[in-house]
Amino acid sequence: MALISTPLHSAAAEKLYDQFLHCIATNDTDRLLDSIQNADPTVLPSVFRKLTDKERVVTWVLLNQGASQVAANLLDLFTEDEQRLLVSLLPTHVIVSMFRYLRSADRRRLINELPSEIKLQLKQAVPDSWRNEENAALFYSPDTVGGICKSEILKLSEDASVADLANMLHTEEQDSELLEWRYVYLHDAQGCYLGAVKIRDVLLLTYDEKLINHLDRTIPAALPEQDIHSLKSILDTTLHPVIPVVSEQGFQIGVIGTTQLNKALYDYSNQQLLEQSGVFGGEEFRNMSILSRNLRRLAFLLPSVVLSYAAVSIIAAFEPIIEQIAVLAAVLPLVANLSGAAGNQAVAVSIRELTVGHISSKDSLYVIAKELPIGALNGLLIGGVITLLTLFNHGSEYIGLPLLIGAAYTVSSMLAVMIGGALPLLLKRISLDPAMLSSPVLTTLTDAISFFSVLYLAQTFLL
């Protein structure tokens, strides 16, 4: 996949683009860095996307000569797919130089995605002081606490004193922008987490004072395998800006706070929105290649063809009754759409309750019991309205048709809300994404149920 150049829409962007081209042509690192630092941050993404792949590579090679951290920070201007492409084109020494300055989650993602021949070099580029933590975090998926936590922490043994902390702070000064400086974390001889000490609490202590005497016992810990919604519950109930991430074996792999949580929640909600709209595989931009964008959309459209065809096949099975009572063809979409709307309301409530932890994937019977009376009551009310409308418009043709359609909707509504409420829980239980699959599966089921209920009742009682 190649990044396709995008048009520029401002004089400032055009001027910056020309400056970039001049710096690239003359290999002027200082001027390039100065142009970036003095540029309007809002125009930088469009200017970088205007560059060709080759020009972007030269830009990052130049930046790496004088400011590896700036080169790493600028990767945040791109989507994950664009980052992956750019990094894959860069010389290995450039990737290694800026690797330590990337965010923890980005480092892990690149390690898992880049060729195996440079993975070892990347792992070695991480400083010794948090290398073990970084390697441990690689075992966790990006949608867990362990996958998004920050590995750059201050760790000392249980017998450490204030003097030891001062020496560590002096040694780690070069990584001051990466480290979590608000706490120092103590561990026993086996490397098991003991607790945290606020840096500010030791400022007035003597150098020989033991840190373990000042542990803050109020700091909760998160398990690395927890999901981000469980993490939100923990952070919402504590006053601490970050909390340690500790495995069941007692090893601390990092810390996590609202910064990492908010980024993960944004990515999660954005992915949900894309998937519910039928776009899979991450964010889509029109400057991506046509093939990449096509595949993302086909991932939704092709299964939808199969599901929709399965529902429509029910109509084909009842074709004789439709030929005799043509008005059924006009009524079927009405019943199906209203049933689908009722079912999607139940889906939305279940997904929200799963997200905030009010229910679990084992509560299907509870959800069905709660949805049944809602579906029955709304089914009778809306079914009554449909009956009256059908009676006014088509009652003279078939006297019993309005009542049958109202009854069919009542049945469809009850089943739709029960299925809609339980379906996200079932998908969650079999490790599928409820937000991605609930809507298309429910639509197919409610269409099939609505078509069958209307046509079966009409065939049974009107012929």
C-alpha positions in Angstrom: 0.0 0.0 0.0 1.4 3.4 -1.0 0.3 6.7 0.5 -1.4 8.8 -2.1 -0.5 12.5 -2.1 -3.3 14.7 -0.9 -4.0 18.3 -2.0 -3.0 21.2 0.1 -5.7 23.8 1.0 -3.8 26.7 2.5 -0.9 29.1 1.7 0.8 28.1 4.9 0.7 24.4 4.0 2.0 25.2 0.5 4.9 27.2 1.9 5.8 24.5 4.4 5.7 21.9 1.7 8.1 23.9 -0.5 10.4 24.3 2.6 10.4 20.5 3.1 11.3 19.9 -0.6 14.2 22.3 -0.4 15.5 20.7 2.8 15.2 17.2 1.3 17.0 18.3 -1.9 19.9 19.9 0.1 19.9 17.4 3.0 19.6 20.3 5.4 18.7 18.7 8.7 18.8 21.9 10.8 16.5 23.8 8.5 14.1 20.9 8.3 13.9 20.6 12.1 13.5 24.3 12.4 10.7 24.3 9.8 8.8 21.6 11.7 9.2 23.2 15.1 8.0 26.6 13.9 5.1 25.2 11.7 1.4 25.3 12.5 0.8 21.8 13.9 -2.6 21.7 12.1 -1.0 21.8 8.7 1.8 19.2 9.3 -0.3 16.1 8.6 -1.4 17.3 5.2 2.1 18.4 4.3 3.6 15.0 5.2 0.9 13.2 3.2 1.7 15.4 0.2 5.3 14.0 0.2 6.0 10.9 -1.8 7.1 7.7 -0.1 10.7 8.4 -1.1 10.5 12.0 0.2 9.1 10.8 3.5 11.9 8.3 4.0 14.5 11.0 3.3 12.7 13.3 5.8 12.9 10.8 8.6 16.5 9.9 7.8 17.4 13.6 8.1 15.4 14.0 11.3 17.0 11.0 12.8 20.5 12.5 12.4 19.7 15.4 14.8 16.4 14.6 16.6 15.4 11.0 16.9 12.8 11.9 19.5 11.1 14.4 17.1 11.1 11.8 14.4 9.4 9.4 16.7 6.8 11.9 17.9 5.9 12.9 14.3 4.7 9.3 13.6 1.7 10.2 15.7 0.5 12.3 12.8 -0.2 9.2 10.8 -2.8 6.4 11.1 -1.5 3.0 12.2 -1.6 1.7 8.7 0.4 4.7 7.5 2.9 4.3 10.3 3.4 0.7 9.4 4.1 1.6 5.8 6.5 4.4 6.6 8.5 2.4 9.2 8.7 -0.6 6.8 10.4 1.7 4.3 12.9 3.2 6.7 16.5 1.9 7.1 16.9 -0.3 10.1 19.3 2.0 11.9 16.7 4.8 11.7 14.0 2.6 13.2 16.3 1.4 16.0 17.4 5.0 16.8 13.9 6.4 17.3 12.3 3.2 18.6 12.9 3.9 22.3 11.1 7.2 22.0 7.8 5.7 20.7 4.9 5.2 23.0 4.9 1.8 24.7 1.8 0.5 22.8 3.3 1.7 19.5 6.6 -0.1 20.2 4.8 -3.3 20.9 2.6 -3.1 17.8 5.6 -2.5 15.5 7.6 -5.3 17.1 4.7 -7.6 16.3 4.3 -6.3 12.7 7.8 -5.7 11.4 10.0 -8.5 9.9 11.5 -10.9 12.4 15.1 -10.0 11.4 14.9 -6.6 13.0 12.7 -7.5 16.0 15.7 -8.5 18.2 17.4 -5.2 17.3 14.3 -3.3 18.3 14.0 -5.1 21.6 17.7 -4.3 22.3 17.0 -0.6 21.6 14.8 -0.5 24.7 16.8 0.7 27.8 17.8 -2.0 30.3 15.8 -0.2 33.1 12.4 -1.2 31.5 13.3 -3.9 29.0 12.0 -6.8 31.1 8.7 -4.9 31.5 8.4 -4.3 27.8 9.1 -7.9 26.9 6.4 -9.0 29.4 3.9 -6.6 27.9 4.3 -8.2 24.5 2.3 -11.2 25.6 -0.9 -9.2 26.0 -3.2 -8.1 23.2 -3.7 -4.4 22.4 -7.2 -4.3 23.9 -6.0 -5.3 27.4 -4.4 -3.3 30.2 -1.1 -5.1 29.6 -1.2 -4.2 25.9 -1.6 -0.5 26.4 0.3 0.2 29.7 3.4 2.3 30.0 6.6 0.4 30.7 8.9 3.3 31.5 8.8 3.2 35.3 11.2 3.6 38.2 11.7 0.4 40.1 13.9 -0.2 43.2 14.4 -3.1 45.6 12.6 -3.2 49.0 15.8 -2.1 50.9 16.3 1.0 48.8 16.8 4.3 50.5 16.2 7.9 49.4 19.9 8.1 48.3 19.3 5.1 45.9 16.3 6.9 44.5 18.3 10.1 44.0 21.0 8.1 42.1 18.4 6.5 39.9 16.8 9.8 39.0 20.1 11.2 38.1 21.0 8.1 36.0 17.6 8.1 34.2 17.6 11.9 33.5 18.1 11.4 29.8 14.8 9.6 29.6 12.9 12.2 31.7 10.3 12.7 29.0 9.5 9.0 28.8 9.5 8.0 32.4 6.6 8.0 34.9 8.2 10.3 37.5 5.4 10.6 40.1 6.0 7.3 41.7 8.8 4.9 42.5 7.8 1.2 42.8 9.4 -1.3 45.2 9.9 -5.0 44.7 11.2 -7.9 46.8 14.2 -10.1 46.0 12.1 -12.3 43.7 10.9 -9.3 41.7 7.4 -9.2 43.1 5.6 -5.9 43.5 5.4 -4.5 47.0 3.9 -1.1 46.6 4.5 2.5 45.4 6.0 5.6 47.0 5.1 9.1 45.8 8.2 11.0 44.8 7.0 14.1 46.5 6.6 12.3 49.8 10.3 11.6 50.0 11.6 15.1 49.1 12.2 16.2 52.7 13.5 12.8 54.0 17.1 12.1 54.9 19.2 10.2 52.4 19.4 7.1 54.6 15.7 6.8 55.1 14.2 3.6 53.7 11.6 4.0 51.0 9.6 1.0 52.2 8.6 2.9 55.3 6.6 5.3 53.1 4.6 3.0 50.9 1.2 4.4 49.8 -1.2 1.6 50.7 -4.2 3.3 48.9 -2.9 2.7 45.4 -4.9 -0.1 43.6 -3.4 -2.3 41.0 -4.7 -3.6 37.7 -4.2 -7.0 36.2 -2.6 -7.0 32.7 -5.3 -9.2 31.2 -8.2 -6.9 32.2 -10.0 -5.1 29.5 -10.2 -1.3 29.2 -13.7 -1.1 30.5 -12.7 -2.9 33.8 -9.8 -0.5 34.0 -12.1 2.5 33.7 -14.0 1.3 36.7 -10.8 1.2 38.7 -9.6 4.6 37.6 -13.0 6.2 38.2 -12.8 5.1 41.9 -9.3 6.2 42.8 -7.7 9.6 43.1 -4.3 8.4 41.8 -3.5 9.5 38.2 -1.7 6.2 37.4 -1.9 2.8 38.9 0.5 -0.2 38.7 -0.1 -3.1 36.3 0.8 -6.3 38.1 0.5 -9.9 36.9 -1.0 -12.6 39.1 2.6 -13.8 39.7 3.4 -10.4 41.2 5.6 -9.0 38.4 4.9 -5.3 37.6 5.0 -4.8 33.8 4.2 -1.1 34.0 1.7 1.6 34.9 -1.5 2.8 33.4 -3.5 6.0 33.8 -6.2 8.1 32.2 -3.9 9.1 29.3 -3.6 5.5 28.1 -7.2 4.7 28.9 -8.7 7.7 27.0 -6.6 6.8 23.9 -7.7 3.2 24.1 -11.4 4.2 24.6 -11.2 6.6 21.6 -9.6 3.9 19.4 -12.3 1.4 20.6 -15.2 3.7 20.0 -13.8 4.7 16.6 -13.4 1.1 15.6 -16.9 0.3 16.7 -18.3 3.2 14.7 -16.4 2.0 11.6 -17.5 -1.6 12.0 -21.1 -0.7 12.6 -21.0 1.4 9.4 -19.5 -1.5 7.5 -15.8 -0.6 7.3 -13.4 -3.1 8.8 -9.6 -3.2 9.3 -9.1 0.2 11.0 -9.5 3.8 9.9 -10.1 4.5 6.2 -8.9 7.6 4.4 -9.5 8.4 0.8 -5.7 8.9 0.3 -5.3 5.2 0.8 -4.9 2.8 -2.1 -8.1 1.7 -3.8 -7.4 -2.0 -3.1 -7.0 -1.4 0.7 -10.2 0.6 0.9 -12.0 -2.0 -1.2 -11.1 -4.9 1.0 -12.2 -3.1 4.1 -15.6 -2.6 2.7 -16.0 -6.0 1.1 -15.4 -7.6 4.5 -18.8 -6.3 5.5 -20.7 -6.4 2.2 -20.0 -10.0 1.1 -21.3 -11.6 4.3 -24.2 -9.3 4.2 -25.1 -10.7 0.8 -25.3 -14.2 2.2 -27.3 -13.2 5.2 -29.8 -11.1 3.2 -30.2 -13.8 0.6 -31.1 -16.3 3.4 -33.8 -14.0 4.7 -35.2 -13.3 1.3 -35.4 -17.0 0.4 -38.3 -17.3 2.9 -40.3 -15.0 0.6 -39.6 -17.3 -2.3 -41.0 -20.3 -0.3 -44.3 -18.5 0.1 -44.5 -17.1 -3.4 -48.0 -18.6 -4.2 -49.7 -16.7 -1.3 -48.0 -13.4 -2.4 -49.4 -13.9 -5.9 -52.9 -14.3 -4.5 -52.7 -11.5 -1.9 -50.4 -8.9 -3.5 -50.7 -6.5 -0.6 -48.5 -8.7 1.5 -45.5 -7.6 -0.6 -46.1 -4.0 0.6 -46.6 -5.1 4.2 -43.5 -7.3 4.6 -40.9 -4.5 4.7 -43.0 -2.6 7.2 -43.1 -5.5 9.7 -39.5 -6.3 9.1 -38.2 -2.8 9.6 -40.2 -2.2 12.7 -39.1 -5.5 14.2 -35.5 -4.8 13.4 -35.7 -1.3 15.1 -37.1 -2.9 18.2 -34.4 -5.5 18.2 -31.6 -3.0 17.7 -32.9 -1.0 20.8 -32.3 -4.2 22.8 -28.9 -4.7 21.2 -27.8 -1.2 22.2 -28.8 -1.6 25.8 -27.0 -5.0 26.1 -23.8 -3.7 24.5 -23.8 -0.7 26.8 -24.4 -2.9 29.9 -21.7 -5.2 28.8 -19.4 -2.2 28.4 -19.9 -0.8 31.9 -20.0 -4.2 33.5 -23.7 -4.3 34.6 -24.1 -7.7 33.0 -21.9 -10.5 31.8 -22.0 -13.0 29.0 -23.7 -15.5 31.3 -26.8 -13.4 31.9 -28.7 -14.3 28.8 -31.7 -15.7 30.6 -31.9 -12.6 32.8 -31.8 -10.4 29.8 -34.5 -12.4 27.9 -36.8 -12.3 30.9 -36.4 -8.5 31.1 -37.0 -8.0 27.4 -40.0 -10.3 27.0 -42.6 -8.0 28.7 -41.2 -5.0 26.8 -41.5 -6.8 23.5 -45.0 -8.0 24.3 -46.3 -4.6 25.4 -44.7 -2.7 22.5 -45.7 -5.4 20.1 -49.3 -5.2 21.1 -49.4 -1.4 20.9 -47.5 -1.0 17.6 -49.3 -4.1 16.2 -52.6 -2.3 17.0 -51.5 0.7 15.1 -50.4 -1.4 12.1 -53.8 -3.2 12.3 -55.7 0.1 12.1 -53.5 1.4 9.2 -53.9 -1.8 7.3 -57.7 -1.9 8.0 -58.1 1.6 6.6 -56.0 1.0 3.5 -56.6 -2.7 2.6 -59.4 -4.0 5.0 -62.0 -4.3 2.3 -60.0 -6.8 0.3 -59.3 -9.3 3.1 -61.2 -8.8 6.4 -58.8 -10.8 8.5 -55.6 -9.5 7.0 -55.2 -6.4 9.3 -55.5 -8.6 12.4 -53.1 -11.2 11.1 -50.5 -8.5 10.3 -50.9 -7.0 13.8 -50.5 -10.4 15.4 -47.4 -11.2 13.2 -45.8 -8.0 14.3 -46.5 -8.7 18.0 -44.8 -12.1 17.6 -41.9 -10.6 15.6 -41.4 -7.8 18.1 -41.2 -10.2 21.1 -38.7 -12.4 19.4 -36.7 -9.5 18.1 -36.1 -7.9 21.5 -35.3 -11.2 23.1 -32.8 -12.1 20.4 -31.5 -8.5 20.3 -30.9 -8.5 24.1 -29.3 -12.0 24.2 -27.3 -11.9 20.9 -24.4 -9.6 22.2 -24.0 -11.8 25.2 -23.8 -14.9 23.1 -21.3 -13.3 20.7 -19.2 -12.1 23.7 -19.3 -15.6 25.2 -17.8 -17.1 22.0 -15.2 -14.4 21.8 -16.7 -12.5 18.9 -17.2 -8.7 18.8 -20.8 -7.9 19.7 -20.6 -4.4 18.3 -19.4 -5.7 14.9 -21.7 -8.7 14.5 -24.9 -8.0 16.4 -26.5 -5.6 14.0 -26.1 -7.6 10.7 -27.0 -10.9 12.4 -30.0 -9.4 14.1 -31.2 -7.8 10.9 -31.1 -11.1 9.1 -32.9 -12.9 11.9 -35.6 -10.3 12.4 -36.2 -10.2 8.6 -36.6 -13.9 8.5 -38.9 -14.0 11.5 -41.1 -11.2 10.2 -41.4 -12.6 6.7 -42.2 -16.1 8.0 -44.7 -14.9 10.7 -46.7 -12.7 8.2 -46.7 -15.2 5.4 -47.3 -18.3 7.5 -50.3 -16.7 9.3 -51.7 -15.4 6.0 -51.4 -18.9 4.3 -52.9 -20.6 7.3 -55.9 -18.4 7.9 -56.6 -16.7 4.6 -56.4 -19.5 2.1 
